[in-house]
Amino acid sequence: MYITLDEAKKHLNVETDFTEDDEYISSLIEVAEAKVAAELCLKNTDDLNTIGGGEVIPPPIKQAIMLTIGLYYNNREEVTVSQTHTLAQGALHLIQLYRDYSK
């Protein structure tokens, strides 16, 4: 995983000593990393570190993963009763900075 549980909890404003959701948040990290990898047309999440030619993922890709974790943590159902709008500079915008459209 590229995002640690502590990083995700900090992003979600979840206290570190609150451990009841740890397993759920860990699963969201895996899901978000897989979603971002798929949006980048990568075969698996292990290829995320190849983006940008470095050994660590670029900050915009990391932020896209964090935004996706936050979205899924705060919206646990497929349908919502309130109207929501995607962020203009949200996860997909960040992913597009690195997406290889030739794949």
Secondary structure as the mmCIF struct_conf table of DSSP 4:
data_model
#
loop_
_struct_conf.conf_type_id
_struct_conf.id
_struct_conf.beg_label_comp_id
_struct_conf.beg_label_asym_id
_struct_conf.beg_label_seq_id
_struct_conf.end_label_comp_id
_struct_conf.end_label_asym_id
_struct_conf.end_label_seq_id
BEND BEND1 ILE A 3 ILE A 3
HELX_RH_AL_P HELX_RH_AL_P1 LEU A 5 HIS A 11
TURN_TY1_P TURN_TY1_P1 LEU A 12 ASN A 13
TURN_TY1_P TURN_TY1_P2 THR A 16 ASP A 17
TURN_TY1_P TURN_TY1_P3 GLU A 20 ASP A 21
HELX_RH_AL_P HELX_RH_AL_P2 ASP A 22 GLU A 39
TURN_TY1_P TURN_TY1_P4 LEU A 40 CYS A 41
BEND BEND2 LYS A 43 ASN A 44
HELX_RH_3T_P HELX_RH_3T_P1 THR A 45 GLY A 53
BEND BEND3 GLY A 54 VAL A 56
HELX_RH_AL_P HELX_RH_AL_P3 PRO A 59 ASN A 74
BEND BEND4 GLU A 77 GLU A 78
BEND BEND5 VAL A 81 SER A 82
TURN_TY1_P TURN_TY1_P5 ALA A 88 GLN A 89
BEND BEND6 GLY A 90 GLY A 90
HELX_RH_AL_P HELX_RH_AL_P4 ALA A 91 GLN A 96
TURN_TY1_P TURN_TY1_P6 LEU A 97 TYR A 98
TURN_TY1_P TURN_TY1_P7 TYR A 101 SER A 102
#
